[in-house]
Amino acid sequence: MKTVSLASIRRRFVLLGFAVIVSVSVSVFTLSFLRLSSDYHAEGERFLGDAAGNLDERFLSTEAFLKALDVEEVDDSTLDAMKVSELVLCSDDGTILKVLRGQALQGQTFPPRLLNGGWTPSSHLSLPASPRLVLSVRKNGRWLVAGFESRALFSGFMGKRETDGSLLLVNDDGMVLASWGKDISTVGGMLPVFFVAPRNGEGLWGGTTLRSLSVNMGMGLHLVLVYPKAAVLIQATKTSLVWAAVLFGAMVPLLFFFGKTLYAITEVFLRSTRSLSDMADDIGSAESPLEAMPVMVSSLESFRTDDAPFEEYRRLLGAFERMMDVINEQSENLGSLYEEATAMELELRENNDELTHLNSNLADLMNLSRGVVSSASLDATATVMVSNLKKCFSCEFAGLVAIVGGRPFLWGQAGVVPDDMSEDSMMDLMSRFVDQEEPEVSFESGRTRICAPVRFMGSLAGFVVLTRSGKGDGRAIVEVLERFVLPLGGIFQAHELVREVRSSFHYLATRMQTLTESYHEETGSHLVRVGEYSALVAEHLEMSSEYVEDLRIYSQLHDIGKLKVPHGILSKPGSLTDEEFDEMRRHPDYAVDILGDSEWLEMARQIATTHHEKWDGSGYPRGLKGEDIPLCGRIVALADIYDALRDERGYKPAFSHEKAWDIILHGDGRVMPEHFDPAILEIFRVHHGVFADIYDRIKE
């Protein structure tokens, strides 16, 4: 049988296939571009016309609904169905007489341009500001004004159009009020003005060439269809799929010839594969490479064949045979080298395993020690320790259980807490480790749990708990833990002592608060409320639970310095003289004398001396500005102002929550928004309802 070069066959098929595919592809794309240039734009004009008609119908139906609406019996479900976001009743001068829906405030004034008996693009009613469509109609000598979120008002009214473009509703300035289709521009964004004018054309925007069609809807609104010019290429691709059948039909004879040749190639290599597989089985049964050499040489005979159709296959077989002859000649040298290499590999493996184990233990201990030394507090120490334990030993969970007051609690944790870490389970562990010195390894529910006791001066102070998926002996982990838990006893004992001292100072602060309550007009409930407001803000700032609890207690000492201000000044019903006011402003400095220099009362001193400082630097006694004011002082400043506005004082009546909210967010001359940390002011704006709930819950 005459052999043929595989390279020759490959060249023939590559050249022929390339020529056919290129010619057909060029024809397909040429026809697609010619067709799209005449059809695509006309279809866009028809779609835009239908969309404009639907938009007009929605405008008319909404106007009819608002004119027929009975303002005395407004049904929320009907307003929801008509997509009404805001609804107010106004006088002719634009003053809001009644708020029927939304967050507008009674007494606000609308700009006259909104009271025009028609549709107006505006963001006046929205809070926070966002694009709106505002419709005003006359009602019994007054104006009924409704605000609509554009995308909600027109949701579902557009017909389906398969295009990579976007249908936009914009105002005269190009602000996008609603968008359908591909997000070429988001709602609230700006569309270039040259796309808004009633015309057909194209332009470059955002690095992309776009075509546009627009319709003037009146009332300052335009409906614009914008699509990339590259959409023509997509249509051309779709058309090319139709011609793929033509390409397939033209290639059938070529594929038949290729299949026949491929079949011959496949048969040859299949036989070779079977022979190689049999050779591998024979070689694999040999006990050493030396015994495998004769087997390899004899198996080579199975490759010799007279009907191999390709010249390359014969060359490959000859090269393989020559290689086996060389290997056979060097078999003795290879055998001795193999035995020597095997012995060296075994020795290196044993040494490497031992070094890896020792290095792992050393690295784990260094990481754990580094975390303990660098921590800023005992609670931070616990967090760092469990994080490092979980990472070092690839655990699902790592926990430190401390014993305080004879009961265990989970002091620090990393990972998902398992079900068997309930209080009863921890009590059971504590009872077992009272007399048990060695760590405990157990397997249950597909997890391995390792527990190691922590002792201080012979007494159980707590224990370390690790859990890992799967079953293992935990030997390496236990070896590390036995070294690691030795210094932990002192840390656990220090933690219990710190908790006792901290609790004592909290009790001292609470008793000192009663002195403030009995000396001047700030009642105990006022001080408690200030503590609750402050704790609420600290929680939303994601401060630690320890910080939140300290702030709740020490904020109640914010006016303790008034104990050194003469009682006659504090209780004076009228205005203070300049000298009396100067004396009153000294109470932050007096607080330092009363609280002393204990580090445990540092937060109390910061609060008492800085809660009258203001973000813009206009406060007293130091005129601190911005973040130069401690965070605790900035929090208590807003909490104290809010409760003072709500309470009746000798110089003012009690204000409602709404009035206090308005004064803090918008100012009244004495209290201004720029007096407060913007982040804290935003928390008050979002959660002001919780402030009102705290005030109502904690009254005199």
C-alpha positions as CSV (number, residue, x, y, z in Angstrom):
1,M,0.0,0.0,0.0
2,K,1.4,3.4,-1.0
3,T,2.0,5.6,2.0
4,V,1.0,9.2,2.0
5,S,2.4,12.1,4.1
6,L,0.2,13.3,6.8
7,A,1.6,16.8,6.3
8,S,0.6,16.7,2.6
9,I,-3.0,15.8,3.5
10,R,-3.1,18.5,6.2
11,R,-2.0,21.2,3.7
12,R,-4.6,20.2,1.1
13,F,-7.5,20.4,3.5
14,V,-6.3,23.6,5.2
15,L,-5.9,25.5,1.9
16,L,-9.2,24.2,0.4
17,G,-11.3,24.7,3.6
18,F,-9.8,28.2,4.2
19,A,-10.7,29.3,0.6
20,V,-14.3,28.1,0.9
21,I,-14.9,29.5,4.3
22,V,-13.4,33.0,3.5
23,S,-15.4,33.3,0.2
24,V,-18.8,32.3,1.8
25,S,-18.2,34.5,4.9
26,V,-17.4,37.6,2.9
27,S,-20.6,37.0,0.8
28,V,-22.8,36.6,3.9
29,F,-21.5,39.7,5.7
30,T,-21.8,41.8,2.5
31,L,-25.5,40.8,2.0
32,S,-26.2,41.4,5.7
33,F,-24.8,45.0,5.7
34,L,-26.8,45.8,2.5
35,R,-30.0,44.6,4.0
36,L,-29.6,46.3,7.4
37,S,-28.8,49.7,5.9
38,S,-32.3,49.8,4.4
39,D,-34.5,47.9,7.0
40,Y,-33.0,48.6,10.5
41,H,-33.7,52.4,10.6
42,A,-37.3,52.0,9.2
43,E,-38.1,49.4,11.9
44,G,-36.8,51.8,14.6
45,E,-39.0,54.6,13.4
46,R,-42.1,52.3,13.6
47,F,-41.2,51.2,17.1
48,L,-40.6,54.8,18.3
49,G,-44.0,55.8,16.9
50,D,-45.8,53.0,18.7
51,A,-43.9,53.8,21.9
52,A,-44.8,57.5,21.7
53,G,-48.5,56.6,21.3
54,N,-48.4,54.4,24.4
55,L,-46.7,57.2,26.3
56,D,-49.4,59.7,25.3
57,E,-52.1,57.3,26.4
58,R,-50.4,56.8,29.8
59,F,-50.2,60.6,30.3
60,L,-53.9,61.1,29.4
61,S,-55.1,58.2,31.7
62,T,-53.1,59.5,34.6
63,E,-54.4,63.1,34.2
64,A,-58.0,61.8,34.1
65,F,-57.5,59.8,37.3
66,L,-56.0,62.8,39.2
67,K,-58.9,65.1,38.1
68,A,-61.5,62.5,39.2
69,L,-59.7,61.7,42.6
70,D,-61.7,62.5,45.7
71,V,-59.1,64.0,48.1
72,E,-61.3,63.4,51.1
73,E,-61.3,59.6,50.5
74,V,-57.9,58.7,49.2
75,D,-57.4,54.9,48.8
76,D,-53.7,53.8,49.1
77,S,-54.3,50.7,46.9
78,T,-55.6,53.0,44.1
79,L,-52.6,55.3,44.4
80,D,-50.3,52.2,44.3
81,A,-52.0,51.0,41.2
82,M,-51.6,54.4,39.5
83,K,-47.9,54.5,40.6
84,V,-48.4,57.7,42.7
85,S,-45.2,58.3,44.8
86,E,-46.1,61.6,46.4
87,L,-49.5,63.5,46.6
88,V,-50.1,66.9,48.3
89,L,-52.8,69.6,48.3
90,C,-51.5,73.2,47.9
91,S,-52.8,76.7,47.9
92,D,-52.4,79.1,44.9
93,D,-49.1,80.4,46.4
94,G,-47.7,76.9,46.5
95,T,-47.9,76.3,50.3
96,I,-48.6,72.7,51.2
97,L,-51.9,72.4,53.0
98,K,-52.2,68.7,53.3
99,V,-49.8,65.7,52.7
100,L,-51.7,62.7,51.3
101,R,-48.7,60.6,50.4
102,G,-44.9,60.9,50.6
103,Q,-42.4,62.6,52.9
104,A,-43.2,66.3,52.2
105,L,-43.8,68.5,55.2
106,Q,-46.9,70.6,55.7
107,G,-46.0,74.3,55.3
108,Q,-43.4,73.7,52.6
109,T,-43.8,75.8,49.5
110,F,-43.7,74.6,45.9
111,P,-42.0,76.7,43.1
112,P,-44.7,78.4,40.9
113,R,-43.6,76.5,37.8
114,L,-44.9,73.2,39.2
115,L,-48.5,74.7,39.5
116,N,-49.1,74.8,35.8
117,G,-52.0,72.3,35.3
118,G,-49.7,69.9,33.4
119,W,-46.7,67.6,33.6
120,T,-43.3,69.0,34.7
121,P,-40.0,67.2,35.2
122,S,-38.7,67.9,38.7
123,S,-37.0,66.4,41.7
124,H,-38.7,68.8,44.2
125,L,-41.0,66.2,45.8
126,S,-38.5,63.4,46.1
127,L,-36.5,62.8,49.3
128,P,-33.7,62.0,48.7
129,A,-33.6,63.9,45.4
130,S,-34.2,61.8,42.3
131,P,-35.8,62.4,38.9
132,R,-39.6,62.8,39.1
133,L,-42.5,63.7,36.9
134,V,-44.9,66.2,38.7
135,L,-48.5,66.6,37.5
136,S,-50.7,69.4,38.9
137,V,-54.5,69.9,38.5
138,R,-57.0,72.4,39.9
139,K,-59.3,71.0,42.7
140,N,-62.0,73.2,44.2
141,G,-59.9,76.4,44.0
142,R,-56.7,74.6,45.2
143,W,-53.9,72.6,43.5
144,L,-53.6,68.8,43.7
145,V,-50.0,67.9,43.0
146,A,-48.7,64.4,42.4
147,G,-45.2,63.1,42.0
148,F,-44.4,60.0,40.0
149,E,-41.1,57.9,39.8
150,S,-40.7,57.8,36.0
151,R,-39.6,54.2,35.7
152,A,-42.5,52.9,37.9
153,L,-45.1,55.1,36.1
154,F,-44.3,53.7,32.7
155,S,-43.3,50.1,33.7
156,G,-44.8,47.5,31.4
157,F,-46.2,49.9,28.8
158,M,-43.5,49.3,26.2
159,G,-43.7,46.6,23.6
160,K,-40.8,44.1,23.2
161,R,-38.1,45.2,20.8
162,E,-35.1,43.0,20.2
163,T,-32.3,45.5,20.0
164,D,-29.1,46.4,21.7
165,G,-30.3,50.0,22.0
166,S,-32.1,51.9,24.7
167,L,-35.4,53.8,24.8
168,L,-35.1,56.9,27.0
169,L,-37.5,59.5,28.3
170,V,-35.6,62.7,28.9
171,N,-36.3,66.4,29.6
172,D,-35.1,69.4,27.6
173,D,-31.8,69.4,29.4
174,G,-31.2,65.7,28.6
175,M,-31.8,64.3,32.1
176,V,-32.9,60.7,31.8
177,L,-36.3,60.2,33.6
178,A,-36.9,56.6,32.5
179,S,-34.9,54.0,30.5
180,W,-35.8,50.7,28.8
181,G,-33.5,48.2,27.1
182,K,-29.7,48.3,27.3
183,D,-28.4,50.6,30.0
184,I,-26.8,53.2,27.8
185,S,-27.5,55.8,30.4
186,T,-28.9,55.3,34.0
187,V,-31.9,57.1,35.4
188,G,-30.8,60.5,36.6
189,G,-27.9,60.6,34.1
190,M,-27.5,63.1,31.3
191,L,-27.9,62.4,27.6
192,P,-26.0,64.6,25.2
193,V,-28.3,67.4,23.9
194,F,-27.6,66.6,20.3
195,F,-29.5,63.3,20.8
196,V,-32.5,65.1,22.2
197,A,-33.4,67.4,19.3
198,P,-36.1,66.0,17.0
199,R,-33.9,64.5,14.3
200,N,-32.4,61.3,13.0
201,G,-28.7,61.0,13.1
202,E,-25.6,59.6,14.7
203,G,-22.9,60.8,17.1
204,L,-19.9,59.7,19.2
205,W,-20.6,59.2,22.9
206,G,-18.6,57.4,25.5
207,G,-16.2,56.1,22.8
208,T,-19.1,54.5,20.9
209,T,-20.8,55.6,17.7
210,L,-24.6,55.8,18.4
211,R,-27.6,56.4,16.1
212,S,-30.6,58.2,17.5
213,L,-34.3,58.8,16.7
214,S,-36.3,61.2,18.8
215,V,-39.9,62.4,19.2
216,N,-40.9,65.6,21.1
217,M,-43.7,64.7,23.5
218,G,-44.4,68.2,24.6
219,M,-44.3,69.4,28.3
220,G,-40.5,69.5,28.0
221,L,-40.3,65.8,27.4
222,H,-38.7,63.8,24.6
223,L,-38.7,60.1,23.7
224,V,-35.4,59.1,22.3
225,L,-34.3,55.7,20.8
226,V,-30.5,55.3,20.9
227,Y,-28.7,52.2,19.7
228,P,-25.1,51.4,18.8
229,K,-24.2,51.5,15.2
230,A,-22.5,48.2,15.9
231,A,-26.1,46.7,16.1
232,V,-25.7,46.3,12.3
233,L,-22.9,43.8,12.9
234,I,-25.1,41.8,15.2
235,Q,-27.8,41.6,12.5
236,A,-25.1,40.5,10.0
237,T,-24.1,37.7,12.3
238,K,-27.7,36.5,12.5
239,T,-28.0,36.5,8.7
240,S,-24.7,34.6,8.4
241,L,-26.3,31.7,10.3
242,V,-28.8,31.3,7.4
243,W,-25.9,30.9,4.9
244,A,-24.3,28.4,7.2
245,A,-26.5,25.7,5.6
246,V,-25.1,26.7,2.2
247,L,-21.6,26.4,3.5
248,F,-22.4,23.0,5.0
249,G,-23.8,21.7,1.8
250,A,-20.7,22.8,-0.2
251,M,-18.4,21.1,2.3
252,V,-20.2,17.6,2.3
253,P,-17.9,16.1,-0.4
254,L,-14.9,17.5,1.3
255,L,-16.0,16.1,4.7
256,F,-16.6,12.7,3.1
257,F,-13.1,12.5,1.8
258,F,-11.7,13.8,5.1
259,G,-13.7,11.2,7.1
260,K,-12.4,8.3,5.0
261,T,-8.8,9.4,5.5
262,L,-9.4,10.0,9.2
263,Y,-10.8,6.5,9.6
264,A,-7.6,5.0,8.2
265,I,-5.5,7.1,10.6
266,T,-7.7,6.2,13.5
267,E,-7.4,2.5,12.9
268,V,-3.7,2.6,12.8
269,F,-3.4,4.5,16.1
270,L,-6.0,2.5,17.8
271,R,-4.0,-0.7,17.2
272,S,-0.9,1.2,18.5
273,T,-2.8,2.2,21.6
274,R,-3.9,-1.4,22.3
275,S,-0.3,-2.6,21.9
276,L,1.0,0.1,24.2
277,S,-1.6,-0.7,26.8
278,D,-0.6,-4.4,26.7
279,M,3.1,-3.4,27.0
280,A,2.3,-1.3,30.0
281,D,0.5,-4.2,31.8
282,D,3.5,-6.4,31.1
283,I,6.1,-3.9,32.3
284,G,3.9,-3.1,35.4
285,S,4.0,-6.7,36.5
286,A,7.9,-6.6,36.6
287,E,9.4,-6.2,40.0
288,S,12.2,-3.8,38.9
289,P,13.3,-1.8,35.9
290,L,16.0,-4.5,35.1
291,E,13.3,-7.2,34.7
292,A,11.2,-4.7,32.7
293,M,13.8,-4.2,29.9
294,P,13.4,-7.6,28.2
295,V,9.7,-7.2,28.3
296,M,9.9,-3.9,26.6
297,V,12.1,-5.2,23.8
298,S,9.9,-8.3,23.1
299,S,6.7,-6.1,23.2
300,L,8.2,-3.9,20.4
301,E,7.5,-6.7,17.9
302,S,3.7,-6.0,18.2
303,F,4.2,-2.6,16.6
304,R,5.7,-4.0,13.4
305,T,3.1,-4.0,10.6
306,D,3.2,-4.1,6.8
307,D,-0.1,-2.2,6.2
308,A,0.8,1.1,7.9
309,P,-0.6,3.8,5.5
310,F,1.6,6.7,6.6
311,E,5.3,7.3,6.1
312,E,5.5,9.2,9.5
313,Y,4.2,6.2,11.3
314,R,7.0,4.0,9.9
315,R,9.6,6.6,10.9
316,L,8.1,6.8,14.5
317,L,8.3,3.0,14.8
318,G,11.9,2.9,13.7
319,A,12.9,5.7,16.1
320,F,11.2,3.9,19.0
321,E,13.0,0.7,18.2
322,R,16.4,2.3,18.1
323,M,15.7,4.0,21.5
324,M,14.8,0.7,23.0
325,D,18.0,-0.9,21.7
326,V,20.0,1.9,23.4
327,I,18.1,1.5,26.7
328,N,18.7,-2.3,26.7
329,E,22.5,-1.7,26.2
330,Q,22.5,0.6,29.2
331,S,20.2,-1.5,31.4
332,E,22.9,-2.6,33.9
333,N,23.9,1.0,34.6
334,L,20.3,2.1,34.8
335,G,19.5,-0.6,37.2
336,S,22.2,0.3,39.7
337,L,21.3,4.0,39.4
338,Y,17.7,3.2,40.0
339,E,18.4,1.2,43.2
340,E,20.7,4.0,44.5
341,A,18.1,6.7,43.6
342,T,15.3,4.7,45.3
343,A,17.3,4.5,48.5
344,M,18.1,8.2,48.5
345,E,14.5,9.1,47.8
346,L,13.2,7.1,50.8
347,E,15.8,8.7,53.1
348,L,15.0,12.2,51.8
349,R,11.3,11.5,52.2
350,E,11.7,10.6,55.9
351,N,13.9,13.6,56.6
352,N,11.5,15.9,54.8
353,D,8.5,14.6,56.7
354,E,10.2,15.2,60.0
355,L,11.4,18.7,59.0
356,T,7.9,19.6,57.7
357,H,6.3,18.6,61.0
358,L,8.9,20.5,63.1
359,N,8.6,23.6,60.9
360,S,4.8,23.5,61.0
361,N,4.8,23.4,64.8
362,L,7.4,26.2,65.0
363,A,5.5,28.4,62.5
364,D,2.2,27.9,64.4
365,L,3.7,28.8,67.7
366,M,5.3,32.0,66.2
367,N,2.0,33.1,64.7
368,L,0.0,32.5,67.8
369,S,2.6,34.3,70.0
370,R,2.9,37.2,67.6
371,G,-1.0,37.7,67.7
372,V,-1.0,37.7,71.6
373,V,1.9,40.3,71.8
374,S,0.5,42.7,69.2
375,S,-3.1,42.8,70.5
376,A,-4.4,46.1,71.9
377,S,-6.7,44.6,74.6
378,L,-7.6,41.3,76.1
379,D,-10.7,40.9,74.0
380,A,-8.6,41.7,70.9
381,T,-6.1,39.1,72.1
382,A,-8.8,36.5,72.2
383,T,-10.0,37.4,68.7
384,V,-6.4,37.3,67.3
385,M,-5.7,34.0,69.0
386,V,-8.8,32.1,67.7
387,S,-8.2,33.6,64.2
388,N,-4.6,32.3,64.2
389,L,-5.6,28.9,65.6
390,K,-8.3,28.5,62.9
391,K,-5.8,29.5,60.2
392,C,-2.8,27.5,61.5
393,F,-4.7,24.2,61.8
394,S,-7.2,24.6,58.9
395,C,-10.1,24.3,61.4
396,E,-13.8,24.8,60.8
397,F,-14.1,26.4,64.2
398,A,-11.7,27.7,66.9
399,G,-12.9,28.9,70.3
400,L,-11.6,30.1,73.6
401,V,-13.9,29.3,76.6
402,A,-13.2,31.3,79.7
403,I,-14.7,30.5,83.2
404,V,-16.1,33.6,85.0
405,G,-18.0,33.3,88.3
406,G,-17.9,29.5,88.1
407,R,-19.6,29.4,84.7
408,P,-18.0,29.0,81.2
409,F,-18.7,31.4,78.3
410,L,-17.4,31.6,74.8
411,W,-14.8,34.5,75.1
412,G,-13.4,34.3,71.5
413,Q,-14.5,32.5,68.4
414,A,-13.6,32.1,64.7
415,G,-15.7,30.2,62.2
416,V,-19.2,28.7,62.5
417,V,-20.0,27.8,66.1
418,P,-20.9,24.0,66.2
419,D,-24.1,22.7,67.8
420,D,-22.2,20.9,70.5
421,M,-20.9,24.3,71.9
422,S,-24.1,24.9,73.9
423,E,-23.9,26.0,77.5
424,D,-24.7,22.5,78.8
425,S,-21.9,21.1,76.6
426,M,-19.4,23.6,77.9
427,M,-20.5,22.9,81.5
428,D,-19.9,19.2,80.8
429,L,-16.4,19.9,79.4
430,M,-15.6,22.1,82.5
431,S,-16.6,19.3,84.9
432,R,-14.3,16.8,83.0
433,F,-11.3,19.1,82.8
434,V,-11.4,20.0,86.5
435,D,-9.3,16.9,87.2
436,Q,-8.1,16.0,83.7
437,E,-4.7,17.4,82.6
438,E,-4.4,16.0,79.1
439,P,-6.1,17.4,76.0
440,E,-9.1,15.4,74.6
441,V,-9.6,14.3,71.0
442,S,-13.0,12.9,69.9
443,F,-14.8,12.1,66.6
444,E,-18.5,12.6,66.1
445,S,-20.9,13.5,63.2
446,G,-18.0,13.6,60.6
447,R,-15.9,16.0,62.6
448,T,-12.8,15.7,64.9
449,R,-13.0,17.9,68.1
450,I,-9.8,18.7,70.1
451,C,-10.2,20.3,73.6
452,A,-7.2,21.4,75.7
453,P,-7.6,22.7,79.3
454,V,-6.1,26.0,80.4
455,R,-5.0,26.4,84.0
456,F,-3.8,29.2,86.3
457,M,-2.0,28.2,89.5
458,G,-3.4,24.7,89.3
459,S,-7.0,25.8,88.9
460,L,-9.0,25.4,85.6
461,A,-9.4,28.9,84.0
462,G,-10.9,27.7,80.7
463,F,-10.2,25.6,77.7
464,V,-9.4,25.7,73.9
465,V,-11.8,24.0,71.5
466,L,-10.9,23.2,67.8
467,T,-13.1,21.3,65.3
468,R,-12.0,19.9,61.9
469,S,-13.9,18.0,59.2
470,G,-13.1,14.4,58.8
471,K,-11.4,11.9,61.2
472,G,-7.9,12.3,62.3
473,D,-5.7,11.5,65.4
474,G,-5.0,15.2,66.0
475,R,-1.5,14.3,67.2
476,A,0.3,17.3,65.6
477,I,-2.3,19.8,66.8
478,V,-2.2,18.4,70.4
479,E,1.6,18.8,70.5
480,V,1.3,22.5,69.5
481,L,-1.6,23.1,71.9
482,E,0.2,21.6,74.9
483,R,2.9,24.3,74.4
484,F,0.5,27.1,73.6
485,V,-1.9,26.8,76.5
486,L,0.9,27.1,79.2
487,P,0.9,31.0,79.1
488,L,-2.8,31.2,78.5
489,G,-3.8,30.8,82.1
490,G,-2.4,34.2,83.1
491,I,-4.3,35.8,80.2
492,F,-7.6,34.1,81.2
493,Q,-7.1,35.2,84.8
494,A,-6.3,38.8,83.7
495,H,-9.5,38.8,81.7
496,E,-11.6,37.9,84.7
497,L,-9.8,40.6,86.8
498,V,-10.4,43.2,84.1
499,R,-14.1,42.4,83.9
500,E,-14.3,42.8,87.7
501,V,-12.5,46.2,87.7
502,R,-14.5,47.4,84.6
503,S,-17.8,46.4,86.4
504,S,-16.7,48.3,89.5
505,F,-16.0,51.5,87.5
506,H,-19.4,51.1,85.8
507,Y,-21.0,50.9,89.2
508,L,-19.0,53.9,90.4
509,A,-20.2,55.9,87.3
510,T,-23.8,55.0,88.0
511,R,-23.6,56.2,91.6
512,M,-21.9,59.4,90.5
513,Q,-24.8,59.9,88.0
514,T,-27.2,60.1,90.9
515,L,-25.2,63.1,92.3
516,T,-25.7,64.9,89.0
517,E,-29.4,64.1,89.0
518,S,-30.0,65.4,92.5
519,Y,-28.0,68.6,92.0
520,H,-29.4,70.2,88.9
521,E,-32.4,70.1,86.6
522,E,-31.2,67.2,84.3
523,T,-33.3,64.3,85.6
524,G,-32.2,60.7,85.8
525,S,-34.4,59.7,82.9
526,H,-32.6,62.4,80.8
527,L,-29.2,60.9,81.6
528,V,-30.4,57.3,80.9
529,R,-31.9,58.4,77.5
530,V,-28.7,60.1,76.5
531,G,-26.9,56.8,77.3
532,E,-29.4,54.8,75.1
533,Y,-29.1,57.3,72.2
534,S,-25.3,57.2,72.4
535,A,-25.3,53.4,72.5
536,L,-27.6,53.2,69.5
537,V,-25.3,55.5,67.4
538,A,-22.2,53.5,68.4
539,E,-23.8,50.2,67.4
540,H,-24.6,51.6,63.9
541,L,-20.9,52.8,63.7
542,E,-20.1,49.1,64.3
543,M,-18.1,49.8,67.4
544,S,-17.2,46.8,69.7
545,S,-19.7,45.7,72.3
546,E,-17.3,46.8,75.1
547,Y,-17.1,50.3,73.6
548,V,-20.9,50.5,73.3
549,E,-21.5,49.4,76.9
550,D,-18.8,51.9,78.2
551,L,-20.4,54.7,76.2
552,R,-23.9,53.8,77.5
553,I,-22.6,54.2,81.1
554,Y,-20.1,57.0,80.9
555,S,-22.3,59.3,78.7
556,Q,-24.5,59.7,81.7
557,L,-21.7,61.7,83.4
558,H,-21.5,64.2,80.6
559,D,-22.6,67.1,82.9
560,I,-20.9,66.0,86.1
561,G,-18.8,69.2,86.0
562,K,-21.9,71.2,86.9
563,L,-21.5,69.9,90.5
564,K,-19.0,72.7,90.9
565,V,-21.2,75.4,89.3
566,P,-23.2,77.4,91.9
567,H,-26.7,76.0,92.3
568,G,-28.2,79.4,91.9
569,I,-26.9,79.7,88.3
570,L,-28.1,76.2,87.4
571,S,-31.6,76.8,88.7
572,K,-32.0,80.4,87.6
573,P,-35.3,80.7,85.6
574,G,-34.4,83.6,83.4
575,S,-31.4,84.5,81.2
576,L,-27.9,84.3,82.6
577,T,-25.6,87.3,82.8
578,D,-22.3,87.3,80.9
579,E,-20.4,86.4,84.1
580,E,-22.9,83.6,85.0
581,F,-22.8,82.2,81.4
582,D,-18.9,82.2,81.6
583,E,-19.1,80.3,84.8
584,M,-21.6,77.8,83.3
585,R,-19.2,77.2,80.4
586,R,-16.4,76.1,82.8
587,H,-18.3,72.9,83.8
588,P,-16.4,70.8,81.2
589,D,-13.1,71.8,82.9
590,Y,-14.6,71.2,86.4
591,A,-15.3,67.6,85.3
592,V,-11.6,66.8,85.1
593,D,-11.2,67.8,88.8
594,I,-14.1,65.6,89.8
595,L,-13.3,62.5,87.7
596,G,-9.6,62.5,88.4
597,D,-6.9,60.9,86.3
598,S,-7.9,57.1,86.3
599,E,-7.3,55.4,83.0
600,W,-10.6,53.5,83.5
601,L,-12.5,56.8,83.4
602,E,-10.7,58.1,80.3
603,M,-13.9,57.9,78.2
604,A,-15.9,59.6,80.9
605,R,-13.4,62.5,80.9
606,Q,-13.4,62.8,77.1
607,I,-17.2,62.9,77.1
608,A,-17.5,65.5,79.9
609,T,-14.9,67.8,78.4
610,T,-15.8,67.6,74.7
611,H,-19.6,67.1,74.4
612,H,-20.0,70.9,73.9
613,E,-17.4,70.9,71.1
614,K,-18.8,71.3,67.5
615,W,-17.7,69.7,64.2
616,D,-17.2,73.1,62.6
617,G,-15.0,74.3,65.5
618,S,-17.5,76.8,67.0
619,G,-18.0,74.9,70.3
620,Y,-16.3,75.2,73.7
621,P,-14.2,75.0,75.9
622,R,-11.3,74.3,73.4
623,G,-12.9,75.1,70.0
624,L,-11.9,71.7,68.7
625,K,-12.8,70.9,65.1
626,G,-13.7,67.7,63.1
627,E,-11.9,64.5,64.1
628,D,-9.9,66.3,66.7
629,I,-13.0,65.8,68.9
630,P,-13.0,62.3,70.3
631,L,-15.7,60.0,68.8
632,C,-17.5,59.6,72.1
633,G,-17.8,63.3,72.5
634,R,-19.2,63.8,69.0
635,I,-21.8,61.1,69.7
636,V,-22.9,62.5,73.1
637,A,-23.1,66.0,71.6
638,L,-26.0,65.0,69.2
639,A,-27.7,62.8,71.9
640,D,-27.6,65.6,74.5
641,I,-29.0,68.2,72.0
642,Y,-31.8,65.9,70.9
643,D,-33.0,65.1,74.4
644,A,-32.6,68.8,75.5
645,L,-34.9,69.8,72.6
646,R,-37.5,67.2,73.6
647,D,-37.5,68.2,77.3
648,E,-39.0,71.2,78.9
649,R,-36.4,73.5,80.4
650,G,-36.6,76.8,82.4
651,Y,-35.8,78.8,79.2
652,K,-37.9,76.8,76.7
653,P,-41.0,74.5,76.2
654,A,-40.8,70.8,75.3
655,F,-40.5,70.3,71.5
656,S,-42.1,67.5,69.5
657,H,-40.0,64.9,67.8
658,E,-40.7,66.3,64.4
659,K,-39.6,69.8,65.5
660,A,-36.4,68.5,67.1
661,W,-35.7,66.4,64.0
662,D,-36.2,69.5,61.8
663,I,-33.9,71.7,64.0
664,I,-31.1,69.2,64.0
665,L,-31.2,68.4,60.3
666,H,-31.9,72.0,59.0
667,G,-31.0,74.3,61.9
668,D,-32.7,77.1,63.8
669,G,-29.8,79.5,64.3
670,R,-28.6,78.2,67.6
671,V,-28.4,74.5,66.5
672,M,-27.1,73.9,63.0
673,P,-26.3,70.7,61.0
674,E,-22.7,71.7,60.6
675,H,-22.3,71.4,64.4
676,F,-22.4,67.6,64.1
677,D,-20.2,64.8,62.6
678,P,-21.8,64.1,59.2
679,A,-21.6,60.3,59.7
680,I,-23.4,60.6,63.1
681,L,-25.9,63.1,61.6
682,E,-26.7,60.6,58.8
683,I,-27.4,57.8,61.4
684,F,-29.8,60.2,63.2
685,R,-31.5,61.0,59.8
686,V,-32.1,57.3,59.0
687,H,-32.9,56.1,62.5
688,H,-34.6,59.1,64.1
689,G,-37.7,57.1,64.7
690,V,-35.7,54.9,67.2
691,F,-34.7,58.1,69.1
692,A,-38.4,59.0,69.4
693,D,-39.2,55.4,70.7
694,I,-36.4,55.7,73.3
695,Y,-37.8,59.0,74.5
696,D,-41.3,57.7,74.8
697,R,-40.2,54.5,76.6
698,I,-38.0,56.2,79.2
699,K,-40.0,59.1,80.6
700,E,-40.0,60.7,84.0
